[in-house]
């Protein structure tokens, strides 16, 4: 839930700053991935691996935004 609120805040407050939006989103994705990796909040190892994979894919997708964004 907090991640969605953060994303909306990024999009609203930085609406004319495309590069800042991408960097803020990537920072948020990195922080959440680090949280999952170090604190391991999920008890099921399989579910933990799935979440880490999902977050890795989000990071990969957000890094490709640089290639397709007009600065």
Sine and cosine of phi, psi and omega as CSV:
sin_phi,cos_phi,sin_psi,cos_psi,sin_omega,cos_omega
0.00,0.00,-0.68,0.74,-0.02,-1.00
-0.90,0.43,-0.58,0.82,0.00,-1.00
-0.90,0.44,-0.61,0.79,0.01,-1.00
-0.93,0.36,-0.65,0.76,0.05,-1.00
-0.90,0.44,-0.67,0.74,0.03,-1.00
-0.88,0.48,-0.68,0.73,0.01,-1.00
-0.90,0.45,-0.69,0.72,0.04,-1.00
-0.89,0.46,-0.66,0.75,0.03,-1.00
-0.89,0.46,-0.67,0.75,0.04,-1.00
-0.86,0.50,-0.74,0.67,-0.07,-1.00
-0.92,0.38,-0.56,0.83,-0.01,-1.00
-0.98,0.21,-0.72,0.69,-0.10,-0.99
-0.99,0.15,-0.39,0.92,0.00,-1.00
-0.89,-0.45,0.65,0.76,-0.15,-0.99
-0.91,0.41,-0.39,0.92,0.02,-1.00
-0.96,-0.27,0.13,0.99,-0.04,-1.00
-0.89,-0.46,1.00,0.10,-0.05,-1.00
-0.88,0.48,-0.70,0.72,-0.01,-1.00
-0.91,0.42,-0.66,0.75,0.02,-1.00
-0.90,0.43,-0.60,0.80,0.05,-1.00
-0.88,0.47,-0.72,0.69,-0.02,-1.00
-0.90,0.43,-0.71,0.71,-0.02,-1.00
-0.90,0.44,-0.68,0.73,0.01,-1.00
-0.90,0.44,-0.64,0.77,0.02,-1.00
-0.92,0.40,-0.66,0.75,0.03,-1.00
-0.91,0.41,-0.64,0.77,0.05,-1.00
-0.87,0.49,-0.69,0.72,0.03,-1.00
-0.89,0.45,-0.65,0.76,0.01,-1.00
-0.92,0.39,-0.65,0.76,0.05,-1.00
-0.89,0.46,-0.71,0.71,-0.03,-1.00
-0.88,0.47,-0.70,0.71,-0.01,-1.00
-0.92,0.38,-0.60,0.80,0.05,-1.00
-0.90,0.43,-0.67,0.75,0.05,-1.00
-0.89,0.45,-0.64,0.77,0.05,-1.00
-0.87,0.50,-0.73,0.68,0.01,-1.00
-0.89,0.47,-0.67,0.74,-0.07,-1.00
-0.93,0.36,-0.70,0.72,-0.11,-0.99
-1.00,0.07,-0.59,0.81,-0.08,-1.00
-0.99,-0.12,-0.33,0.94,0.04,-1.00
0.69,0.72,0.93,0.36,-0.08,-1.00
-0.95,0.30,-0.27,0.96,0.00,-1.00
-1.00,-0.09,0.67,-0.74,-0.05,-1.00
-0.99,0.14,-0.57,0.82,-0.04,-1.00
-0.97,0.23,0.86,-0.51,-0.03,-1.00
-0.88,0.48,-0.58,0.81,0.00,-1.00
-0.92,0.40,-0.70,0.71,0.02,-1.00
-0.91,0.42,-0.58,0.82,0.04,-1.00
-0.90,0.44,-0.69,0.72,0.03,-1.00
-0.89,0.45,-0.64,0.77,0.02,-1.00
-0.90,0.44,-0.70,0.72,0.02,-1.00
-0.90,0.44,-0.67,0.75,0.04,-1.00
-0.90,0.43,-0.62,0.78,0.07,-1.00
-0.90,0.44,-0.70,0.71,0.02,-1.00
-0.86,0.51,-0.71,0.70,0.01,-1.00
-0.91,0.41,-0.59,0.81,0.06,-1.00
-0.90,0.44,-0.64,0.77,0.03,-1.00
-0.93,0.36,-0.59,0.81,0.07,-1.00
-0.90,0.44,-0.67,0.74,0.05,-1.00
-0.89,0.46,-0.68,0.73,0.02,-1.00
-0.89,0.46,-0.71,0.70,0.00,-1.00
-0.90,0.44,-0.63,0.78,0.00,-1.00
-0.94,0.34,-0.50,0.87,0.05,-1.00
-0.95,0.30,-0.48,0.88,0.05,-1.00
-0.96,0.28,-0.24,0.97,0.05,-1.00
-0.88,0.48,-0.52,0.86,0.03,-1.00
-0.87,0.49,-0.61,0.79,-0.04,-1.00
-0.95,0.32,-0.48,0.88,-0.11,-0.99
-0.95,-0.31,0.18,0.98,-0.02,-1.00
-0.97,-0.25,0.71,-0.70,0.04,-1.00
-1.00,0.04,0.89,-0.45,-0.03,-1.00
-0.99,-0.12,0.00,0.00,0.00,0.00
